[in-house]
Amino acid sequence: MLALASGVWFFFGMRLMSRFGPDALGPAAGLMAAAAVGITLWFWSARDTHRDSLEAGVCPRCAAPIDRFEEAPRPGALARGLRSWRCASCGLEETQPLTAARDAS
C-alpha cells in the first residue's frame, strides 16, 4: 500500500510539474511528493501499531506484559484523568490524558 500510494503521488507530482513548470524539475517534484506521502503513511502505521500494542497490554519495545493504570477525573476538578502504561522489563513509561465530559451547568 505504501509503495502504491507513493508511486501514484510520484507520477502526479511529475505530471503537475511538467504541466505548470519546467520539465526538468518533474522527477524532483514527483520524488518529493512520493517521499512526503511515504513518510506520512509510515508514521501513521507506526503510531497505530504502537497504540494497538499498548491497548493489548504488550510493550511495544520488548513485547513483555505491560502494567496499565487509570486515574479518573475527580468531580468538579479542572484536571483531567490520566491513563498510563509502565513496562517493568525495559522501563517504558507513557501517559495519556483522558478527556472528561463536562456538562454546561
PyMOL commands that set and color helices and strands:
alter all, ss='L'
color gray80, all
select helices_A, chain A and resi 2-20+23-55
alter helices_A, ss='H'
color red, helices_A
select strands_A, chain A and resi 67-71+82-86+93-97
alter strands_A, ss='S'
color yellow, strands_A
deselect
rebuild
show_as cartoon
